Amino acid sequence: MSTFKKPVIGITSNLNKNSSDVPILQLGQAYVAAVQKAGGLPLVIPIGMKTSNLDALLSNLDGVLLSGGGDIDPALFGGISHPRV
């Protein structure tokens, strides 16, 4: 848990490339605004972090917001796949 007076909420990011083919992190402003509107402090979680660093980061957050993207395979968390996933 964080030591801030407001909850710190990590928001997952996406990886894209700019017009010069340089990799960039991307996150829709609406996610940041929603966390702020709810009284939280948004923190962008960079994609591709080493597991040990990610574990250290996550242990200091009060919550995580999974931003948009493709479907997550239910098998990753012990679920059963659905034909439309």
mmCIF file as gemmi writes it, N, C-alpha and C atoms, coordinates in Angstrom:
data_model
loop_
_atom_site.group_PDB
_atom_site.id
_atom_site.type_symbol
_atom_site.label_atom_id
_atom_site.label_alt_id
_atom_site.label_comp_id
_atom_site.label_asym_id
_atom_site.label_entity_id
_atom_site.label_seq_id
_atom_site.pdbx_PDB_ins_code
_atom_site.Cartn_x
_atom_site.Cartn_y
_atom_site.Cartn_z
_atom_site.occupancy
_atom_site.B_iso_or_equiv
_atom_site.pdbx_formal_charge
_atom_site.auth_seq_id
_atom_site.auth_asym_id
_atom_site.pdbx_PDB_model_num
ATOM 1 N N . MET Axp A 1 ? 0.827 -1.189 0 1 0 ? 1 A 1
ATOM 2 C CA . MET Axp A 1 ? 0 0 0 1 0 ? 1 A 1
ATOM 3 C C . MET Axp A 1 ? 0.875 1.257 0 1 0 ? 1 A 1
ATOM 4 N N . SER Axp A 2 ? 0.348 2.289 -0.614 1 0 ? 2 A 1
ATOM 5 C CA . SER Axp A 2 ? 1.12 3.527 -0.733 1 0 ? 2 A 1
ATOM 6 C C . SER Axp A 2 ? 1.073 4.333 0.561 1 0 ? 2 A 1
ATOM 7 N N . THR Axp A 3 ? 1.965 5.297 0.657 1 0 ? 3 A 1
ATOM 8 C CA . THR Axp A 3 ? 2.006 6.172 1.824 1 0 ? 3 A 1
ATOM 9 C C . THR Axp A 3 ? 1.35 7.518 1.543 1 0 ? 3 A 1
ATOM 10 N N . PHE Axp A 4 ? 0.739 7.668 0.358 1 0 ? 4 A 1
ATOM 11 C CA . PHE Axp A 4 ? 0.055 8.906 0.009 1 0 ? 4 A 1
ATOM 12 C C . PHE Axp A 4 ? -1.302 8.964 0.703 1 0 ? 4 A 1
ATOM 13 N N . LYS Axp A 5 ? -1.865 10.163 0.826 1 0 ? 5 A 1
ATOM 14 C CA . LYS Axp A 5 ? -3.171 10.318 1.454 1 0 ? 5 A 1
ATOM 15 C C . LYS Axp A 5 ? -4.297 9.896 0.526 1 0 ? 5 A 1
ATOM 16 N N . LYS Axp A 6 ? -3.994 9.8 -0.755 1 0 ? 6 A 1
ATOM 17 C CA . LYS Axp A 6 ? -4.969 9.328 -1.737 1 0 ? 6 A 1
ATOM 18 C C . LYS Axp A 6 ? -4.496 7.97 -2.253 1 0 ? 6 A 1
ATOM 19 N N . PRO Axp A 7 ? -5.434 7.109 -2.671 1 0 ? 7 A 1
ATOM 20 C CA . PRO Axp A 7 ? -5.008 5.818 -3.214 1 0 ? 7 A 1
ATOM 21 C C . PRO Axp A 7 ? -4.255 5.978 -4.537 1 0 ? 7 A 1
ATOM 22 N N . VAL Axp A 8 ? -3.152 5.254 -4.663 1 0 ? 8 A 1
ATOM 23 C CA . VAL Axp A 8 ? -2.37 5.261 -5.894 1 0 ? 8 A 1
ATOM 24 C C . VAL Axp A 8 ? -2.849 4.082 -6.745 1 0 ? 8 A 1
ATOM 25 N N . ILE Axp A 9 ? -3.309 4.401 -7.937 1 0 ? 9 A 1
ATOM 26 C CA . ILE Axp A 9 ? -3.869 3.4 -8.833 1 0 ? 9 A 1
ATOM 27 C C . ILE Axp A 9 ? -2.991 3.268 -10.071 1 0 ? 9 A 1
ATOM 28 N N . GLY Axp A 10 ? -2.416 2.084 -10.264 1 0 ? 10 A 1
ATOM 29 C CA . GLY Axp A 10 ? -1.621 1.823 -11.45 1 0 ? 10 A 1
ATOM 30 C C . GLY Axp A 10 ? -2.527 1.555 -12.638 1 0 ? 10 A 1
ATOM 31 N N . ILE Axp A 11 ? -2.155 2.08 -13.79 1 0 ? 11 A 1
ATOM 32 C CA . ILE Axp A 11 ? -2.926 1.88 -15.016 1 0 ? 11 A 1
ATOM 33 C C . ILE Axp A 11 ? -2.002 1.253 -16.047 1 0 ? 11 A 1
ATOM 34 N N . THR Axp A 12 ? -2.411 0.112 -16.588 1 0 ? 12 A 1
ATOM 35 C CA . THR Axp A 12 ? -1.587 -0.552 -17.595 1 0 ? 12 A 1
ATOM 36 C C . THR Axp A 12 ? -1.544 0.277 -18.871 1 0 ? 12 A 1
ATOM 37 N N . SER Axp A 13 ? -0.421 0.175 -19.58 1 0 ? 13 A 1
ATOM 38 C CA . SER Axp A 13 ? -0.234 0.94 -20.815 1 0 ? 13 A 1
ATOM 39 C C . SER Axp A 13 ? -0.121 -0.013 -22.004 1 0 ? 13 A 1
ATOM 40 N N . ASN Axp A 14 ? -0.125 0.553 -23.179 1 0 ? 14 A 1
ATOM 41 C CA . ASN Axp A 14 ? 0.051 -0.2 -24.418 1 0 ? 14 A 1
ATOM 42 C C . ASN Axp A 14 ? 1.335 0.24 -25.092 1 0 ? 14 A 1
ATOM 43 N N . LEU Axp A 15 ? 1.88 -0.599 -25.94 1 0 ? 15 A 1
ATOM 44 C CA . LEU Axp A 15 ? 3.067 -0.266 -26.707 1 0 ? 15 A 1
ATOM 45 C C . LEU Axp A 15 ? 2.657 -0.04 -28.148 1 0 ? 15 A 1
ATOM 46 N N . ASN Axp A 16 ? 3.096 1.05 -28.718 1 0 ? 16 A 1
ATOM 47 C CA . ASN Axp A 16 ? 2.794 1.392 -30.099 1 0 ? 16 A 1
ATOM 48 C C . ASN Axp A 16 ? 4.063 1.978 -30.706 1 0 ? 16 A 1
ATOM 49 N N . LYS Axp A 17 ? 3.999 2.392 -31.945 1 0 ? 17 A 1
ATOM 50 C CA . LYS Axp A 17 ? 5.138 3.056 -32.587 1 0 ? 17 A 1
ATOM 51 C C . LYS Axp A 17 ? 4.674 4.377 -33.17 1 0 ? 17 A 1
ATOM 52 N N . ASN Axp A 18 ? 5.533 5.386 -33.087 1 0 ? 18 A 1
ATOM 53 C CA . ASN Axp A 18 ? 5.183 6.68 -33.664 1 0 ? 18 A 1
ATOM 54 C C . ASN Axp A 18 ? 5.484 6.673 -35.16 1 0 ? 18 A 1
ATOM 55 N N . SER Axp A 19 ? 5.326 7.807 -35.803 1 0 ? 19 A 1
ATOM 56 C CA . SER Axp A 19 ? 5.508 7.895 -37.257 1 0 ? 19 A 1
ATOM 57 C C . SER Axp A 19 ? 6.942 7.59 -37.69 1 0 ? 19 A 1
ATOM 58 N N . SER Axp A 20 ? 7.895 7.698 -36.771 1 0 ? 20 A 1
ATOM 59 C CA . SER Axp A 20 ? 9.298 7.376 -37.082 1 0 ? 20 A 1
ATOM 60 C C . SER Axp A 20 ? 9.646 5.943 -36.692 1 0 ? 20 A 1
ATOM 61 N N . ASP Axp A 21 ? 8.629 5.138 -36.381 1 0 ? 21 A 1
ATOM 62 C CA . ASP Axp A 21 ? 8.792 3.74 -36.005 1 0 ? 21 A 1
ATOM 63 C C . ASP Axp A 21 ? 9.513 3.57 -34.67 1 0 ? 21 A 1
ATOM 64 N N . VAL Axp A 22 ? 9.438 4.581 -33.807 1 0 ? 22 A 1
ATOM 65 C CA . VAL Axp A 22 ? 10.034 4.527 -32.478 1 0 ? 22 A 1
ATOM 66 C C . VAL Axp A 22 ? 8.979 4.027 -31.496 1 0 ? 22 A 1
ATOM 67 N N . PRO Axp A 23 ? 9.283 3.002 -30.693 1 0 ? 23 A 1
ATOM 68 C CA . PRO Axp A 23 ? 8.311 2.497 -29.724 1 0 ? 23 A 1
ATOM 69 C C . PRO Axp A 23 ? 7.935 3.571 -28.696 1 0 ? 23 A 1
ATOM 70 N N . ILE Axp A 24 ? 6.643 3.668 -28.405 1 0 ? 24 A 1
ATOM 71 C CA . ILE Axp A 24 ? 6.147 4.612 -27.405 1 0 ? 24 A 1
ATOM 72 C C . ILE Axp A 24 ? 5.125 3.92 -26.514 1 0 ? 24 A 1
ATOM 73 N N . LEU Axp A 25 ? 5.065 4.356 -25.255 1 0 ? 25 A 1
ATOM 74 C CA . LEU Axp A 25 ? 4.005 3.901 -24.363 1 0 ? 25 A 1
ATOM 75 C C . LEU Axp A 25 ? 2.782 4.742 -24.647 1 0 ? 25 A 1
ATOM 76 N N . GLN Axp A 26 ? 1.618 4.118 -24.543 1 0 ? 26 A 1
ATOM 77 C CA . GLN Axp A 26 ? 0.392 4.827 -24.867 1 0 ? 26 A 1
ATOM 78 C C . GLN Axp A 26 ? -0.675 4.506 -23.829 1 0 ? 26 A 1
ATOM 79 N N . LEU Axp A 27 ? -1.445 5.512 -23.457 1 0 ? 27 A 1
ATOM 80 C CA . LEU Axp A 27 ? -2.546 5.344 -22.52 1 0 ? 27 A 1
ATOM 81 C C . LEU Axp A 27 ? -3.573 6.432 -22.794 1 0 ? 27 A 1
ATOM 82 N N . GLY Axp A 28 ? -4.81 6.034 -22.915 1 0 ? 28 A 1
ATOM 83 C CA . GLY Axp A 28 ? -5.878 7.011 -23.134 1 0 ? 28 A 1
ATOM 84 C C . GLY Axp A 28 ? -6.056 7.919 -21.923 1 0 ? 28 A 1
ATOM 85 N N . GLN Axp A 29 ? -6.203 9.201 -22.17 1 0 ? 29 A 1
ATOM 86 C CA . GLN Axp A 29 ? -6.364 10.194 -21.106 1 0 ? 29 A 1
ATOM 87 C C . GLN Axp A 29 ? -7.603 9.916 -20.261 1 0 ? 29 A 1
ATOM 88 N N . ALA Axp A 30 ? -8.609 9.275 -20.837 1 0 ? 30 A 1
ATOM 89 C CA . ALA Axp A 30 ? -9.843 8.997 -20.099 1 0 ? 30 A 1
ATOM 90 C C . ALA Axp A 30 ? -9.581 8.125 -18.87 1 0 ? 30 A 1
ATOM 91 N N . TYR Axp A 31 ? -8.612 7.203 -18.958 1 0 ? 31 A 1
ATOM 92 C CA . TYR Axp A 31 ? -8.285 6.36 -17.803 1 0 ? 31 A 1
ATOM 93 C C . TYR Axp A 31 ? -7.699 7.204 -16.669 1 0 ? 31 A 1
ATOM 94 N N . VAL Axp A 32 ? -6.79 8.091 -17.011 1 0 ? 32 A 1
ATOM 95 C CA . VAL Axp A 32 ? -6.174 8.976 -16.017 1 0 ? 32 A 1
ATOM 96 C C . VAL Axp A 32 ? -7.234 9.871 -15.388 1 0 ? 32 A 1
ATOM 97 N N . ALA Axp A 33 ? -8.091 10.44 -16.222 1 0 ? 33 A 1
ATOM 98 C CA . ALA Axp A 33 ? -9.145 11.332 -15.727 1 0 ? 33 A 1
ATOM 99 C C . ALA Axp A 33 ? -10.112 10.593 -14.804 1 0 ? 33 A 1
ATOM 100 N N . ALA Axp A 34 ? -10.443 9.353 -15.132 1 0 ? 34 A 1
ATOM 101 C CA . ALA Axp A 34 ? -11.379 8.581 -14.305 1 0 ? 34 A 1
ATOM 102 C C . ALA Axp A 34 ? -10.797 8.309 -12.918 1 0 ? 34 A 1
ATOM 103 N N . VAL Axp A 35 ? -9.517 7.964 -12.866 1 0 ? 35 A 1
ATOM 104 C CA . VAL Axp A 35 ? -8.879 7.719 -11.567 1 0 ? 35 A 1
ATOM 105 C C . VAL Axp A 35 ? -8.85 9.001 -10.748 1 0 ? 35 A 1
ATOM 106 N N . GLN Axp A 36 ? -8.511 10.12 -11.384 1 0 ? 36 A 1
ATOM 107 C CA . GLN Axp A 36 ? -8.478 11.403 -10.675 1 0 ? 36 A 1
ATOM 108 C C . GLN Axp A 36 ? -9.873 11.798 -10.201 1 0 ? 36 A 1
ATOM 109 N N . LYS Axp A 37 ? -10.873 11.61 -11.03 1 0 ? 37 A 1
ATOM 110 C CA . LYS Axp A 37 ? -12.249 11.965 -10.666 1 0 ? 37 A 1
ATOM 111 C C . LYS Axp A 37 ? -12.728 11.145 -9.463 1 0 ? 37 A 1
ATOM 112 N N . ALA Axp A 38 ? -12.24 9.911 -9.372 1 0 ? 38 A 1
ATOM 113 C CA . ALA Axp A 38 ? -12.611 9.045 -8.258 1 0 ? 38 A 1
ATOM 114 C C . ALA Axp A 38 ? -11.791 9.324 -6.996 1 0 ? 38 A 1
ATOM 115 N N . GLY Axp A 39 ? -10.847 10.276 -7.085 1 0 ? 39 A 1
ATOM 116 C CA . GLY Axp A 39 ? -10.063 10.654 -5.914 1 0 ? 39 A 1
ATOM 117 C C . GLY Axp A 39 ? -8.726 9.957 -5.791 1 0 ? 39 A 1
ATOM 118 N N . GLY Axp A 40 ? -8.312 9.263 -6.841 1 0 ? 40 A 1
ATOM 119 C CA . GLY Axp A 40 ? -7.044 8.545 -6.793 1 0 ? 40 A 1
ATOM 120 C C . GLY Axp A 40 ? -5.921 9.282 -7.487 1 0 ? 40 A 1
ATOM 121 N N . LEU Axp A 41 ? -4.71 8.783 -7.3 1 0 ? 41 A 1
ATOM 122 C CA . LEU Axp A 41 ? -3.527 9.291 -7.978 1 0 ? 41 A 1
ATOM 123 C C . LEU Axp A 41 ? -3.13 8.259 -9.035 1 0 ? 41 A 1
ATOM 124 N N . PRO Axp A 42 ? -3.248 8.606 -10.322 1 0 ? 42 A 1
ATOM 125 C CA . PRO Axp A 42 ? -2.906 7.642 -11.376 1 0 ? 42 A 1
ATOM 126 C C . PRO Axp A 42 ? -1.406 7.492 -11.55 1 0 ? 42 A 1
ATOM 127 N N . LEU Axp A 43 ? -0.976 6.259 -11.815 1 0 ? 43 A 1
ATOM 128 C CA . LEU Axp A 43 ? 0.422 5.971 -12.092 1 0 ? 43 A 1
ATOM 129 C C . LEU Axp A 43 ? 0.443 5.015 -13.284 1 0 ? 43 A 1
ATOM 130 N N . VAL Axp A 44 ? 1.093 5.42 -14.36 1 0 ? 44 A 1
ATOM 131 C CA . VAL Axp A 44 ? 1.141 4.601 -15.571 1 0 ? 44 A 1
ATOM 132 C C . VAL Axp A 44 ? 2.15 3.47 -15.37 1 0 ? 44 A 1
ATOM 133 N N . ILE Axp A 45 ? 1.705 2.236 -15.607 1 0 ? 45 A 1
ATOM 134 C CA . ILE Axp A 45 ? 2.57 1.068 -15.504 1 0 ? 45 A 1
ATOM 135 C C . ILE Axp A 45 ? 3.135 0.792 -16.892 1 0 ? 45 A 1
ATOM 136 N N . PRO Axp A 46 ? 4.458 0.912 -17.058 1 0 ? 46 A 1
ATOM 137 C CA . PRO Axp A 46 ? 5.029 0.666 -18.373 1 0 ? 46 A 1
ATOM 138 C C . PRO Axp A 46 ? 4.967 -0.812 -18.746 1 0 ? 46 A 1
ATOM 139 N N . ILE Axp A 47 ? 4.687 -1.079 -19.991 1 0 ? 47 A 1
ATOM 140 C CA . ILE Axp A 47 ? 4.633 -2.452 -20.488 1 0 ? 47 A 1
ATOM 141 C C . ILE Axp A 47 ? 6.064 -2.984 -20.636 1 0 ? 47 A 1
ATOM 142 N N . GLY Axp A 48 ? 6.242 -4.267 -20.4 1 0 ? 48 A 1
ATOM 143 C CA . GLY Axp A 48 ? 7.537 -4.891 -20.601 1 0 ? 48 A 1
ATOM 144 C C . GLY Axp A 48 ? 8.484 -4.838 -19.415 1 0 ? 48 A 1
ATOM 145 N N . MET Axp A 49 ? 7.98 -4.509 -18.233 1 0 ? 49 A 1
ATOM 146 C CA . MET Axp A 49 ? 8.844 -4.477 -17.048 1 0 ? 49 A 1
ATOM 147 C C . MET Axp A 49 ? 9.273 -5.887 -16.663 1 0 ? 49 A 1
ATOM 148 N N . LYS Axp A 50 ? 10.468 -6.011 -16.076 1 0 ? 50 A 1
ATOM 149 C CA . LYS Axp A 50 ? 10.894 -7.295 -15.525 1 0 ? 50 A 1
ATOM 150 C C . LYS Axp A 50 ? 9.939 -7.671 -14.4 1 0 ? 50 A 1
ATOM 151 N N . THR Axp A 51 ? 9.7 -8.964 -14.251 1 0 ? 51 A 1
ATOM 152 C CA . THR Axp A 51 ? 8.746 -9.442 -13.246 1 0 ? 51 A 1
ATOM 153 C C . THR Axp A 51 ? 9.1 -8.963 -11.852 1 0 ? 51 A 1
ATOM 154 N N . SER Axp A 52 ? 10.376 -8.987 -11.489 1 0 ? 52 A 1
ATOM 155 C CA . SER Axp A 52 ? 10.776 -8.56 -10.141 1 0 ? 52 A 1
ATOM 156 C C . SER Axp A 52 ? 10.459 -7.078 -9.924 1 0 ? 52 A 1
ATOM 157 N N . ASN Axp A 53 ? 10.684 -6.252 -10.94 1 0 ? 53 A 1
ATOM 158 C CA . ASN Axp A 53 ? 10.371 -4.826 -10.817 1 0 ? 53 A 1
ATOM 159 C C . ASN Axp A 53 ? 8.862 -4.605 -10.776 1 0 ? 53 A 1
ATOM 160 N N . LEU Axp A 54 ? 8.139 -5.361 -11.569 1 0 ? 54 A 1
ATOM 161 C CA . LEU Axp A 54 ? 6.685 -5.233 -11.581 1 0 ? 54 A 1
ATOM 162 C C . LEU Axp A 54 ? 6.104 -5.642 -10.238 1 0 ? 54 A 1
ATOM 163 N N . ASP Axp A 55 ? 6.605 -6.728 -9.666 1 0 ? 55 A 1
ATOM 164 C CA . ASP Axp A 55 ? 6.142 -7.156 -8.34 1 0 ? 55 A 1
ATOM 165 C C . ASP Axp A 55 ? 6.384 -6.072 -7.295 1 0 ? 55 A 1
ATOM 166 N N . ALA Axp A 56 ? 7.564 -5.443 -7.348 1 0 ? 56 A 1
ATOM 167 C CA . ALA Axp A 56 ? 7.889 -4.372 -6.398 1 0 ? 56 A 1
ATOM 168 C C . ALA Axp A 56 ? 6.951 -3.184 -6.575 1 0 ? 56 A 1
ATOM 169 N N . LEU Axp A 57 ? 6.662 -2.838 -7.826 1 0 ? 57 A 1
ATOM 170 C CA . LEU Axp A 57 ? 5.759 -1.723 -8.105 1 0 ? 57 A 1
ATOM 171 C C . LEU Axp A 57 ? 4.347 -2.038 -7.619 1 0 ? 57 A 1
ATOM 172 N N . LEU Axp A 58 ? 3.848 -3.214 -7.995 1 0 ? 58 A 1
ATOM 173 C CA . LEU Axp A 58 ? 2.476 -3.575 -7.633 1 0 ? 58 A 1
ATOM 174 C C . LEU Axp A 58 ? 2.262 -3.637 -6.126 1 0 ? 58 A 1
ATOM 175 N N . SER Axp A 59 ? 3.282 -4.031 -5.384 1 0 ? 59 A 1
ATOM 176 C CA . SER Axp A 59 ? 3.132 -4.126 -3.927 1 0 ? 59 A 1
ATOM 177 C C . SER Axp A 59 ? 2.979 -2.753 -3.277 1 0 ? 59 A 1
ATOM 178 N N . ASN Axp A 60 ? 3.272 -1.689 -4.018 1 0 ? 60 A 1
ATOM 179 C CA . ASN Axp A 60 ? 3.146 -0.334 -3.486 1 0 ? 60 A 1
ATOM 180 C C . ASN Axp A 60 ? 1.917 0.404 -4.009 1 0 ? 60 A 1
ATOM 181 N N . LEU Axp A 61 ? 1.087 -0.288 -4.77 1 0 ? 61 A 1
ATOM 182 C CA . LEU Axp A 61 ? -0.128 0.33 -5.302 1 0 ? 61 A 1
ATOM 183 C C . LEU Axp A 61 ? -1.329 -0.058 -4.459 1 0 ? 61 A 1
ATOM 184 N N . ASP Axp A 62 ? -2.342 0.8 -4.494 1 0 ? 62 A 1
ATOM 185 C CA . ASP Axp A 62 ? -3.593 0.501 -3.8 1 0 ? 62 A 1
ATOM 186 C C . ASP Axp A 62 ? -4.593 -0.199 -4.717 1 0 ? 62 A 1
ATOM 187 N N . GLY Axp A 63 ? -4.345 -0.153 -6.014 1 0 ? 63 A 1
ATOM 188 C CA . GLY Axp A 63 ? -5.222 -0.804 -6.98 1 0 ? 63 A 1
ATOM 189 C C . GLY Axp A 63 ? -4.613 -0.738 -8.362 1 0 ? 63 A 1
ATOM 190 N N . VAL Axp A 64 ? -5.174 -1.522 -9.27 1 0 ? 64 A 1
ATOM 191 C CA . VAL Axp A 64 ? -4.711 -1.551 -10.655 1 0 ? 64 A 1
ATOM 192 C C . VAL Axp A 64 ? -5.918 -1.466 -11.574 1 0 ? 64 A 1
ATOM 193 N N . LEU Axp A 65 ? -5.819 -0.604 -12.574 1 0 ? 65 A 1
ATOM 194 C CA . LEU Axp A 65 ? -6.839 -0.47 -13.609 1 0 ? 65 A 1
ATOM 195 C C . LEU Axp A 65 ? -6.264 -1.052 -14.888 1 0 ? 65 A 1
ATOM 196 N N . LEU Axp A 66 ? -6.911 -2.095 -15.41 1 0 ? 66 A 1
ATOM 197 C CA . LEU Axp A 66 ? -6.461 -2.712 -16.652 1 0 ? 66 A 1
ATOM 198 C C . LEU Axp A 66 ? -7.081 -1.949 -17.81 1 0 ? 66 A 1
ATOM 199 N N . SER Axp A 67 ? -6.232 -1.236 -18.544 1 0 ? 67 A 1
ATOM 200 C CA . SER Axp A 67 ? -6.739 -0.441 -19.665 1 0 ? 67 A 1
ATOM 201 C C . SER Axp A 67 ? -7.117 -1.361 -20.821 1 0 ? 67 A 1
ATOM 202 N N . GLY Axp A 68 ? -7.785 -0.811 -21.815 1 0 ? 68 A 1
ATOM 203 C CA . GLY Axp A 68 ? -8.3 -1.594 -22.934 1 0 ? 68 A 1
ATOM 204 C C . GLY Axp A 68 ? -7.247 -2.384 -23.666 1 0 ? 68 A 1
ATOM 205 N N . GLY Axp A 69 ? -7.701 -3.355 -24.391 1 0 ? 69 A 1
ATOM 206 C CA . GLY Axp A 69 ? -6.803 -4.2 -25.16 1 0 ? 69 A 1
ATOM 207 C C . GLY Axp A 69 ? -7.518 -5.475 -25.55 1 0 ? 69 A 1
ATOM 208 N N . GLY Axp A 70 ? -6.765 -6.432 -26.009 1 0 ? 70 A 1
ATOM 209 C CA . GLY Axp A 70 ? -7.334 -7.707 -26.41 1 0 ? 70 A 1
ATOM 210 C C . GLY Axp A 70 ? -7.825 -8.507 -25.21 1 0 ? 70 A 1
ATOM 211 N N . ASP Axp A 71 ? -8.594 -9.53 -25.5 1 0 ? 71 A 1
ATOM 212 C CA . ASP Axp A 71 ? -9.086 -10.406 -24.442 1 0 ? 71 A 1
ATOM 213 C C . ASP Axp A 71 ? -7.924 -11.132 -23.777 1 0 ? 71 A 1
ATOM 214 N N . ILE Axp A 72 ? -8.055 -11.357 -22.487 1 0 ? 72 A 1
ATOM 215 C CA . ILE Axp A 72 ? -7.058 -12.096 -21.725 1 0 ? 72 A 1
ATOM 216 C C . ILE Axp A 72 ? -7.501 -13.549 -21.683 1 0 ? 72 A 1
ATOM 217 N N . ASP Axp A 73 ? -6.598 -14.461 -21.986 1 0 ? 73 A 1
ATOM 218 C CA . ASP Axp A 73 ? -6.911 -15.886 -21.988 1 0 ? 73 A 1
ATOM 219 C C . ASP Axp A 73 ? -7.295 -16.318 -20.579 1 0 ? 73 A 1
ATOM 220 N N . PRO Axp A 74 ? -8.517 -16.827 -20.371 1 0 ? 74 A 1
ATOM 221 C CA . PRO Axp A 74 ? -8.947 -17.26 -19.037 1 0 ? 74 A 1
ATOM 222 C C . PRO Axp A 74 ? -8.046 -18.334 -18.433 1 0 ? 74 A 1
ATOM 223 N N . ALA Axp A 75 ? -7.347 -19.112 -19.264 1 0 ? 75 A 1
ATOM 224 C CA . ALA Axp A 75 ? -6.451 -20.149 -18.751 1 0 ? 75 A 1
ATOM 225 C C . ALA Axp A 75 ? -5.336 -19.555 -17.892 1 0 ? 75 A 1
ATOM 226 N N . LEU Axp A 76 ? -5.007 -18.277 -18.112 1 0 ? 76 A 1
ATOM 227 C CA . LEU Axp A 76 ? -3.947 -17.628 -17.335 1 0 ? 76 A 1
ATOM 228 C C . LEU Axp A 76 ? -4.321 -17.482 -15.869 1 0 ? 76 A 1
ATOM 229 N N . PHE Axp A 77 ? -5.625 -17.488 -15.559 1 0 ? 77 A 1
ATOM 230 C CA . PHE Axp A 77 ? -6.041 -17.382 -14.171 1 0 ? 77 A 1
ATOM 231 C C . PHE Axp A 77 ? -6.973 -18.526 -13.772 1 0 ? 77 A 1
ATOM 232 N N . GLY Axp A 78 ? -6.774 -19.693 -14.408 1 0 ? 78 A 1
ATOM 233 C CA . GLY Axp A 78 ? -7.504 -20.9 -14.025 1 0 ? 78 A 1
ATOM 234 C C . GLY Axp A 78 ? -8.911 -20.99 -14.573 1 0 ? 78 A 1
ATOM 235 N N . GLY Axp A 79 ? -9.281 -20.134 -15.52 1 0 ? 79 A 1
ATOM 236 C CA . GLY Axp A 79 ? -10.618 -20.16 -16.087 1 0 ? 79 A 1
ATOM 237 C C . GLY Axp A 79 ? -10.718 -21.074 -17.3 1 0 ? 79 A 1
ATOM 238 N N . ILE Axp A 80 ? -11.915 -21.185 -17.803 1 0 ? 80 A 1
ATOM 239 C CA . ILE Axp A 80 ? -12.18 -22.012 -18.975 1 0 ? 80 A 1
ATOM 240 C C . ILE Axp A 80 ? -12.448 -21.096 -20.157 1 0 ? 80 A 1
ATOM 241 N N . SER Axp A 81 ? -11.825 -21.406 -21.294 1 0 ? 81 A 1
ATOM 242 C CA . SER Axp A 81 ? -12.004 -20.577 -22.5 1 0 ? 81 A 1
ATOM 243 C C . SER Axp A 81 ? -13.422 -20.697 -23.037 1 0 ? 81 A 1
ATOM 244 N N . HIS Axp A 82 ? -13.892 -19.614 -23.602 1 0 ? 82 A 1
ATOM 245 C CA . HIS Axp A 82 ? -15.198 -19.557 -24.251 1 0 ? 82 A 1
ATOM 246 C C . HIS Axp A 82 ? -14.937 -19.458 -25.757 1 0 ? 82 A 1
ATOM 247 N N . PRO Axp A 83 ? -15.784 -20.061 -26.595 1 0 ? 83 A 1
ATOM 248 C CA . PRO Axp A 83 ? -15.552 -20.04 -28.047 1 0 ? 83 A 1
ATOM 249 C C . PRO Axp A 83 ? -15.377 -18.643 -28.638 1 0 ? 83 A 1
ATOM 250 N N . ARG Axp A 84 ? -15.936 -17.612 -28.022 1 0 ? 84 A 1
ATOM 251 C CA . ARG Axp A 84 ? -15.832 -16.261 -28.574 1 0 ? 84 A 1
ATOM 252 C C . ARG Axp A 84 ? -14.678 -15.46 -27.99 1 0 ? 84 A 1
ATOM 253 N N . VAL Axp A 85 ? -13.863 -16.091 -27.132 1 0 ? 85 A 1
ATOM 254 C CA . VAL Axp A 85 ? -12.711 -15.389 -26.54 1 0 ? 85 A 1
ATOM 255 C C . VAL Axp A 85 ? -11.457 -15.775 -27.301 1 0 ? 85 A 1
